[in-house]
Amino acid sequence: MKIVHMADSHLGFSAYGRVDRWGRNQREEMIYQGFGEIIEKIIDLAPDAVVHAGDVFHHVRPRIRPLYVFKQSLERLTEAGIPVIIISGNHDAPKSYAAQSPFTLFEGMEGVHIAHHYRYERFEIDGCQFHCIPFCLGPEDYLEEFRKVQEFRMESSPGRDVLVMHGLVEALWDRRLRTVGEHELKESFLKGDFSYIALGHYHGQAQVAQNAWYSGSVEYFRFGEAKDDKGLLLVDLDSGRVEQIPVRERYMIDLDPVDCAGLSSREIEEAVAAVCDDVGLKDKIVRLRLKDASREAYRSLRQRFIGELKNQALHLEILPEFKEDLPIIETEPMDSKELPLEFKKFIEGEAAEGGIPPTIKEDVVSYGTDLMTKISEKRTTECFDASQ
């Protein structure tokens, strides 16, 4: 029997404020598109079952769009004859018994098995027992639910058993994400003779015991994951073989720092442009650090230049790392006649990033460029009255 193990899809996650022509967050849409591609990949692999080990959704109260995308995906899998086992994670589980779980909407779907009531549930598929412990309200609750697993196994005949849990094992606790409801899983959970243990929450693919794996998240969510390979795990329960299946090209890139010691602002721009050209910014999320830059040179970088780079990427972070004892670098002066144009480019860049509401952008540009024009015209005078 073969299963696909996945986790941490975080449908509904959005970031960076960049929107498409329909006003939808581009980062969020990228995740929906990627999830659809993953579903098609699973159908091509034709496993006997799919296990999602928690955090299907990024929010405990998802909006209509992520709910609809997930429902469509479940229907694609079940229509292909692939049953699905799901547990809730710390992101998509209510933090009290009074709140309603988003997974209640999918209960009763044929071929879909969901554990989300803070307690152990067991599902049998083709003679394999899937022991599911979803998100629990207290860390101590996991031990009690795990005892139920052990009791069932002691009373039943040996067979194929898969344990599914969401949390961070003790060995990885130093890598915790510090999110609400993040619980530590005891190493004792990993010592049973299960055919396989499918874990969720940790976003990197990692083997933490002979038969226990984190599948990792299927998308990139923070720069700490930039060097990770994202994908699925194809598990053969009979042989114990685990195959890593890549599904996403690396689009989050944490670049090596650019050494800016002794560089002028224009030289820094040239170095940054060269690095960005090499990696290609289109549809990527990129972070670039400027090592040992002088404050004066960094402040003199042209906003038009920075804005044009940011417009190419889905998201670009340029982070200066100043060295205070560097001598002040003489920077190239800006022609005062360029001030209005530079200001307009800056405002357009800010608006594209969501920093300025579209309704006031034109007013800001009009007032600002008029002000910059007056500054340029009166540059040679002793003072300038902004109220004129």
Beta strands, then each sheet from edge to edge (+ up, - down):
strand 1: 2-6
strand 2: 49-52
strand 3: 84-87
strand 4: 112-115
strand 5: 121-125
strand 6: 128-133
strand 7: 161-166
strand 8: 168-169
strand 9: 184-185
strand 10: 196-200
strand 11: 206-209
strand 12: 212-214
strand 13: 231-236
strand 14: 242-246
strand 15: 252-254
strand 16: 258-259
strand 17: 285-293
strand 18: 315-322
sheet 1: 4+ 3+ 2+ 1+ 13- 14+
sheet 2: 5+ 6- 7- 10- 12- 11+
sheet 3: 8+ 9+
sheet 4: 15+ 17+ 16+
sheet 5: 15+ 17+ 18+
end
